[in-house]
Amino acid sequence: MRPMYSLKPLSDPSDRKYRDHYWFQVSNVLRPLTWIGFLDETRISENRLADRVYCKTLLWSKCLTLDTDRHLVTSTKH
């Protein structure tokens, strides 16, 4: 699977603005998409605040059609 979205520190994680933006993305966008099965979350470590990688699941492509789909590269399956 290729990561769809990865939350990696782009600035100082102790910065309040960074933390607010990070948790907004996780709690309001990525976590609900994970709960309903559209995304698969992989934590880099067991640390609660660790980086996460999000990948689209097969359910995503079965249920959603987006204008940007034409830009996607088909993944190779072996």
N, C-alpha and C positions, 0 to 999 in steps of 0.2 A: 504494500500500500504506500502511496505517496502522501505526505502530509498535505492537508488542505490549508491548515492554519497552524502556526506554531507561536506560542507565547514565550518569547525569550527576552531577557532584559535588554532594552535598548538604551536605558539610562540607569541612573542610580536607583535601585529598588527601595532605598530608604526615603526617596523623594515622595512626598504626599501626593502630588499630582499623578506621578507614575502609578502608585498603588491604587488610587481611585480609578484610573482608566483601566488598569489590569483587571481589577475585580469587577468592574462594570461589564467588561467583555466576557469574563468567565461566568458570572452569575446570571446575566440577562440574555446572553446570546449562546455561548458555547455549551453550558451545562444543560439548558432545556433541549437543545438539539441532540445532545448525548442521551438524555432521558427518553426521548421518543424514538431513538434508534437511528437517527440520521448521521450521527458522528460517533467515532470510536476514539476514546481518550486513552493516551498512553502517558503515564507519568515517568519522568526521567529517573526519579528516585522516590523513596517512600516518604520523603519530607513533604508535609502538607503544602508548603509554599514553593515546592520545586517546579521547574519548567514542565510544561505539558505539550504533547503533540496531538493534534486532532486530525483524523482522516475520515473522509466520506465513506459511508457504508454502502452496500448494494441497495439498501432501502432508499437511500438518497436519490439514486438515479432512476429507481422504479417509480418514485412518487413526485419528484420535482423536475420541472423543465424550466431552465433559466435562459435568459437571453445570452448569457456568457458561455453556455455549453459548447458553442461552436469553437471556442478557444481551447478547449480541453484536449489533451493528448491522450489517446487510448493507451491504457497500460498493457504491457505484455504479460500474458499468462503462459506459464510453462506447464 
